[in-house]
Amino acid sequence: MCGITLATYRQFYGKDKTVEDLKKMLWWEWETIMRTYWNRCRASQIESQSIAELFVDWHINAGVNAIKQVQKMFMITADGLVGPVTLKYLNSPNREIIFNRIKERREQYYYNLVRGNRKLAVFLNGWLNRTRSFKFSD
């Protein structure tokens, strides 16, 4: 439902929520969840909209692992929190290079997930298609 799983919906709106509740999710409920992910990534402080959207979308899909993967890519402490150091790297002048590196890291992350658990292979094409749908523009 617009990128929201039942588990995530329950985290925000209660353990008793059902699939039917999720299907009837209101716009403001969806927006609240998305805003939370956006804020966790401090995306309003990322100067490139393209990088912000790619990064936040990965966080929506992979949780704190997305933040840690980007931090590892920059070879900084992978604490899963977007702070001033992470933002400094995300706001590097070579924005298109940063965007492409994040995109490549994200794809590799999905391949590694499937290597570690073959049952996840059913999701691989969807994950890759979603990642590849992002295009850089600044």
VOGU-3710 file (C-alpha; in Angstrom, 3 decimals, decimal comma):
1> mcgitlatyr> 0,000/0,000/0,000  1,970/2,940/-1,329  5,199/1,394/-0,077  3,948/0,770/3,466  3,982/-2,740/4,915  1,558/-3,955/7,541  4,425/-4,163/10,049  5,333/-0,513/9,476  1,699/0,561/9,646  1,359/-1,228/12,978
11> qfygkdktve> 4,506/0,457/14,319  2,893/3,827/13,726  -0,787/3,150/14,400  -1,029/0,139/16,700  -0,412/-3,601/16,848  -4,106/-4,296/16,364  -4,203/-2,812/12,839  -5,238/-5,229/10,091  -4,608/-5,580/6,379  -8,035/-4,013/5,855
21> dlkkmlwwew> -6,973/-0,985/7,923  -3,837/-0,704/5,814  -5,890/-0,829/2,614  -7,994/2,066/3,948  -4,951/4,082/5,031  -5,618/7,800/4,895  -3,371/10,223/3,050  -2,239/11,936/6,270  -1,265/8,551/7,760  0,908/7,767/4,746
31> etimrtywnr> 2,403/11,256/4,806  3,254/10,951/8,513  5,143/7,718/7,895  7,004/9,111/4,886  7,893/12,312/6,735  9,390/10,216/9,539  11,707/8,438/7,096  12,587/11,753/5,425  13,445/13,303/8,780  15,518/10,318/9,964
41> crasqiesqs> 17,669/10,778/6,870  17,812/14,540/7,455  16,905/14,748/3,789  15,960/18,423/3,961  19,656/19,065/4,614  20,795/17,080/1,578  21,492/19,611/-1,162  20,727/17,290/-4,083  17,076/16,326/-4,391  18,104/13,295/-6,457
51> iaelfvdwhi> 20,417/12,017/-3,726  17,836/12,739/-1,025  15,094/10,793/-2,796  17,319/7,799/-3,618  18,680/7,681/-0,067  15,309/8,040/1,677  13,685/5,470/-0,582  16,421/2,986/0,285  15,880/3,740/3,978  12,139/3,083/3,532
61> nagvnaikqv> 12,987/-0,269/1,953  15,942/-1,401/4,094  15,673/0,567/7,315  18,807/1,620/9,160  20,844/-0,745/6,964  20,570/1,782/4,131  22,112/4,514/6,265  24,879/2,181/7,436  25,632/1,076/3,884  26,036/4,674/2,741
71> qkmfmitadg> 28,263/5,397/5,721  30,407/2,343/4,918  30,611/3,526/1,320  32,081/6,805/2,593  34,312/4,877/5,029  32,930/6,702/8,050  31,515/5,295/11,283  28,464/3,220/10,354  26,238/4,078/13,306  22,984/4,289/11,322
81> lvgpvtlkyl> 22,434/7,923/12,296  22,647/10,721/9,764  24,768/13,376/11,421  27,001/16,202/10,247  29,736/13,902/8,924  27,331/11,812/6,847  25,689/14,988/5,541  29,088/16,431/4,634  29,762/13,446/2,398  26,234/13,389/0,940
91> nspnreiifn> 26,657/17,078/0,080  30,027/16,622/-1,636  30,400/18,687/-4,800  30,438/15,651/-7,097  26,736/15,010/-6,707  26,205/12,829/-9,740  29,115/10,601/-8,693  27,689/10,328/-5,156  24,247/9,509/-6,577  25,658/6,758/-8,817
101> rikerreqyy> 27,782/5,301/-6,020  24,727/5,093/-3,725  22,703/3,496/-6,489  25,436/0,911/-7,168  25,836/0,216/-3,439  22,081/-0,267/-3,121  22,000/-2,768/-5,984  24,943/-4,668/-4,488  23,150/-4,707/-1,126  20,177/-6,480/-2,731
111> ynlvrgnrkl> 22,392/-8,992/-4,543  24,121/-9,745/-1,237  20,773/-10,244/0,505  19,782/-12,828/-2,081  23,169/-14,553/-1,869  22,619/-14,850/1,869  19,037/-16,059/1,580  17,884/-17,560/-1,721  14,237/-17,244/-0,654  14,596/-13,475/-1,163
121> avflngwlnr> 15,338/-13,965/-4,869  11,638/-13,526/-5,587  12,019/-9,839/-4,607  15,267/-9,097/-6,446  13,834/-7,844/-9,750  11,401/-5,564/-7,949  14,149/-4,135/-5,748  16,402/-3,562/-8,746  13,625/-2,028/-10,845  12,755/0,319/-7,996
131> trsfkfsd> 16,402/1,333/-7,576  16,962/1,792/-11,306  13,865/3,990/-11,608  15,784/6,815/-9,931  17,535/9,180/-12,326  19,962/11,919/-11,434  19,079/15,515/-12,192  20,286/18,670/-10,528
//
